[in-house]
Amino acid sequence: MILRNNKYLVLFFTLLLLATAACGVSSITSQGADSLSKVSDNSLVAEEQTVSENADSVPTAEITLTNSDFAAEARQSLDGLDLQSRLIELYDLVNPSVVQILVYTSKADRIPLGSGSGFVYDSEGRIVTNNHVVADGAVFEVVFSDGSRSYADVVGRDVDSDLAVIEVENLPENANPVELGDSDQLHAGQLVIAIGNPFGEQGSMSLGIISGLGRSLESQRILDNTLGNYSLPQVIQTDAPINPGNSGGPLLNMDAQVIGVNSAIRSTTGVNSGVGFSIPVNAVKQIIPVLIEEGEYKYSYMGIQIQSLNLNLQERYDLLQPFGAYVTGVTPGAPADDAGLIPANRTDGKGGDLIIAIEGQVVENTESLIAYLVFKSKVGQTVDLTVIRDGETISLPMTLGARP
């Protein structure tokens, strides 16, 4: 059998079984219907607990690595270095840069309102976490892996991507910025690691795979029934155990690079069921620098309503192909209106423009168009749309606005 000849897969599934068994002893309360839950720990959080471990039980090599050294080494074949040793090295390298964030309503509070995770973004003391971790707090205490603590201020936050930046005055010596990867280069089946503070258990590491790509994560505006109907595209799905308290922590590849920010789980119980969601790191690259500079992020805006297609809709609307983003509505006075995009007829749904490319990049469906706007465009940028109208392919320039 294949598994018998691949010690790394055997070890991987053994680790998964152990993790599953460990989760199984937790007491959980059913919350009824399937729900999408943000994974900050909003239960009362006790002070740090220290668990004694026998460091001699697992042999490790005497190796000192920087982030760039580790990435270069990790890209080589795993021959000669087993998965267990690789994971130990990765944890030792990255864990000092992963923090626990305790959230209070005031400095007078003795017990945190909740807790989450975060990771060091730069040497200036800035830390990336989830917006929903810090949204309801006024005072934030950051706990580092060496036990040192510091108050933090919120630099900026964005509801729709569920990202936020906080800042501490000083970083511990070993809390280095974590290297960012590229979420466009990910593949389903790829090994991933989550490090965070589930249920307040600081510095917890879990192992899994990328279960799927191209998922969507609804904005907190939708979950809170407030204004807005936005979702973040290209979200990573993983079976690496993610639980309350993991929010804001990094999802890592085997190169010790951040590829996502753990944000939510889909669960009927409120705890991990093997379906977790991580904000793609390319959103971090696009949004976090702007949050640092301006405190908020403005998304590009076209002012259209669009629909993905299938064979049935292609036939119904008399379209040449079942791919693209079909324009069903245009907001008066919006950039799309100024550019001359034509929406479908309200009576029969026919006659709308079909957007098949933006700036030369193929638009397969509504998700790919939204992904371009979120990750590759800026407010005020003029983009070239390729559109099929009445059976002919035409180009339309459009200057993007700021999403209201």
N, C-alpha and C positions, 0 to 999 in steps of 0.2 A: 504493500500500500504506500501511497505517497507520504502520508503523515509519518509512517514508521521511518522513512528515510530523510526526514527534514526535522532536525532537532529544534530549529527555531520555531516552527509552527507548533510543535508539541509543547514547547515551553510557553508559547503565547496562549494557547488554549488552556493550559494548566493554570496560568495566571488568571485568565478570565473566569474559570471555574471557581478558583479561590475567592476572587472578588465577588462573584455571585453568591457564594456561600456566606461570605461575610455580611453582605447586604441582607441576606435572608433572616438574620437573627434580630434585625431592627424591628421594633414595634411600629406599625403604621396604622393610620386611620383612613378608611375609604372616604373619598370625596365625591363619589357618584360618577357622573358622566365624564367622558374623556375631556381633558382640558389642557390648554397650553399654559404652563406656569413659569414665571420668572423664578430664577433659582437663587436669589439672595435669601439668607436665613433671617426671617422675621420673627423667629422665636426668641425668647430671652436667652442671652448668651453669657455663659459663665466666664470667669477669668481663664487664662491659658491652663491647659492640662499637659503635663509632661509625662511621656511614657518611656520607661527605661528600655533600651534596646541593647542587645549584645553585638557590638560592632565587629567582634571577631568571628561571628557566625558565617559571614559571607566574605570570602577573600576578594580583595580589589587590588588593582595594580597601582603602583606609585606613579601617577601621571598628573601633571599640572597643565591645564589647558585654558586658553582664552576662548571666547565665543567663536572667533574666526578660525582658530586652530581646530576646535571641535568640529565645526561644520565641514572643514576640509577633510578631516579624518573620517567623519561619518559618511561622507559620500563615497568612500572607498568600499570595497567588498567587506562583508561581515566575516569572511573567512578568517579564522584565527582569533576572533574575538566574539564570544557568545553574547546572545541577546541580553542576558542578565547583567553582564558587566557593562554593556552599552547603556542600559537603563540606569544603572547605579551612577555612572559617570554623568549622564545627562541630568539626573536629579541633583547631584552635587554641584553641577555648574549653574543650573537655572533656579533652583529653589531659593537661594539667597536674594534673588531679584523678584520673588513673588511675595506679596504682602497680604496681611489680613486687615480689613477695614472695618472698624467698629463705629456704628452710627448712633449718635445721641441727639436728642432734641435740645439739650443744653448741657453746659459743663457741670451743672449740679446733679445730673442724672448719675445714679450709681450702676444702673443696669442698661446695657445698650438696647436701643430700639430694634436693631438688627445687625447683621454683619454680611460682608462679602469679601471678594478677593480683588487683586489688582496686580499689575506688574510694572517694573521700572521702565519708563519710556526713554528718558535721557538723563544725562549727568547733572542737570539742573534741578533734579528732585521731582520731576513730573512723573506721575503714575497714571496709567490708563486703567479704567474700570468701566462698569456699566452705569448708565444714567439711572436706572431704577435702584441701584445700590445707594446712591446719594440723594435721590430726589426728595425724600421725606425728612432728611436730617438737617441739623444746623451746626453740629460739631462732629468732627471726624478724627478718629484716632487710628493711626497706622501702626501695626505691629510687624516688625521685621523678623526674619527667621532666627536671628541671633538674640532675640528677646528685647531689643531696643524698641522704643516707642516714640512717636512724634505726632503732634497735631498737624492736620492738613487743611488747606483751603481749597475750595472748588475754583478751578481756573475757567472751565467752560463745560457745557454739556449739551447733548443733542437728543431729543426725545425719539426722533424717527429712526435713528441708527442704534439707539440705546447705548451710546458711548458717552463717556465723560472723562475729564482730566482733573486730577487733584494734584496739589503740590506740597511737599514738605521742605523745611528749611535745609536740612542736612540728611544725606544718605549714609548708611553704614559703609565701611570700606569695601565690603565684598558684594554690595548691592549694585551690580553693573546693569546698564541698559541691556535688555534682551534683544537679540537680532530678529528683525522682521523678515519673514519669507515672502512668497508670492502665491496668493490664493488662486491665481489663474493657472498654476501648474499642478494642481491637485488631481488625484485620481481616486475613485472609489476602490476600497480595499487597502488603501495606504495605511500603515501603522501610525497612530497618533497617541499622544500622551497629554493628559490634563493634570495640572498642578493647581491646587487651591486649598480652600478651607471648608469642606463640607461639614455642616452641622457644628461649625466652630472648631473642628479638628484641624489645627494648623499644619500646613506643609504636607497635605495628603496628595498622593500621586495615583493616577489610574491609567490603565492601558486599554486601547481599543483600536478600531479602524474607522476610516471614513465610510459611513454607510450609504451616503448619497450626497449629491451636489445640486446646486441650482434650486434649493428650497427658498421659501419666502418667510419672513418673520414680520408679523403685524406690528405696527407702531403701537406704543403704549396709549396713544390717543384713541385707538380703536378699543383696546382692552378696557380703558377707563370710560368709554362712551363719551369722549369729549370730541371737539372739532378735529376733523381730519379723517382721511381714508387712505393712509399710506402704508406701504410695506417695503422692507428692505430686501432686495433680490440677492441671489448668489450665496445664500446662507448655507453653511456646512452642516450636514447631519452626521452624527457620530454615535457609536454605541459605547464609547469610553464612559464609564460611570460618572455622571454629573448630578449633583444633588444641591439642595439649599445650602448656600454659603460658597458654592463654586462660582457664583456670578462674578464676572469681571476678570477671572483668572485666565491664563493663557492655554490655548490648545496648541500643542507643539508637534513638529515633525521629528524624525529621527536625526535631523541635523541640528537639533536644539534651537530651531527657529520658530517664532510665533507664526502660526497660520490662521489663527482665529481667536476670538474672545468669547468665552463660554457665557451663554446668556439665558437659555431657556430649556425646559424639558417638556415633552408631551407625556402626560401621565394621568392615570385614573386615581392615583393615591397621593400625589404631591411629591413623590420620591422617584428616583431613577427607574425607568422601565426599558432602558436600552435605546431610547430615542431622545437624544439631546441635540441642541442647536447652538452653533457657534458663529458669531459675526465674522465674516471674512476679513483677513488682515488687510486686504487692499482698501477696505472701507476705512480702516485705521489710518493708512497712509494718506488717504484723501481728506479725511475729516479732522483728525487730531491736530495737524499743524494749524488749521484755520481756527479751531477752538482755542488753541494756545494764543494765537494772535488777536482774535476778535471776540472770543467768549461764546460765540454761536456759529452755526453753519447754515448757509443758505443753499438750498438745492435748486438745480436748474429746472426750468418750468416751460412747458410748451402750451399748456391750456387745451388739451384734447382728451376725449374719452376714446379708448381703443379696446379692441377685442381680438383675441387669438382665434385662429380658424381651425376647422377640420373639414373633411370631405363634404359633409352635409351642408355646412355653411358656405363652402365654396360654390356648390351648386345653387343654393338658395339665392346668393348674392351675385351670381353670374361672374365670378372672378376667374382669372387665368390660373391661379395656383392657390394651394391651401396653406401657404407660408407667408409670414409678414404680420404687421400690426394694422388691423383694419380700423379706419377712423369712423367712429359712430357719432361723435359729437365734437363741436369746436366752441370754446368759450369766447363770447364776443369781446373784442378788444385785446385778447391774449396774443402771444407771439404767433401761434398757429393761425389765428385769424388774420393777422397782419401779413403772414407769409402766403396766404391764399389757399390753405388746405381746405378741402371740401369734405363735409361729413356725409354719412349715409342718409338717405331719405327716411324720414320718421315713419312713413306709411308702410313701405315694403322692405326697408333696410338695405336697399340697393343704392349704387351710385357713389359710394364713399371712396376716398383715396385709400390705397393700400401701400403703406410704408414698407419698403423692402430693404432699405439700407440707410445708414446715417454716417456721414463722413467716410463712405466707402466700406463700412463694416456691415456685414449682412445682418438684417433684422429678421430672425426666424419667427418670433412671436412677441407678445407684449412684454414678457420678462426680459428679453434681450435688449429691447429699446429702453426699458427702465434702467437696466444695468448700465447701459452706456451713459445715460443721463446722470446716474448716481456716481459712477466710478471714473468717468473719462471726460466729463464736461464741466464748464464753469459758467456762472451767471454772466451774461453779456457776450458770451462766445457766439459767433455766427457759424452755424453748421449747414452742411449741404445734405438735404434729404433726397433720396431716390424713391420715386412714387410711381405706382401704376394707376393711371386714370383713364377710364374708358378704353382699356386695352392697350394704351400707349405708355411707355416709360419716360418720365420727365424728371427734371431736377428742380428743386425749390430751395433757395437759401432761407434760413430762419435764424434770427437773433434770439437766443434764449433769455428768458426773464428769470426772476426769482420766485420760487414757489410761495404762494401766500399761506 
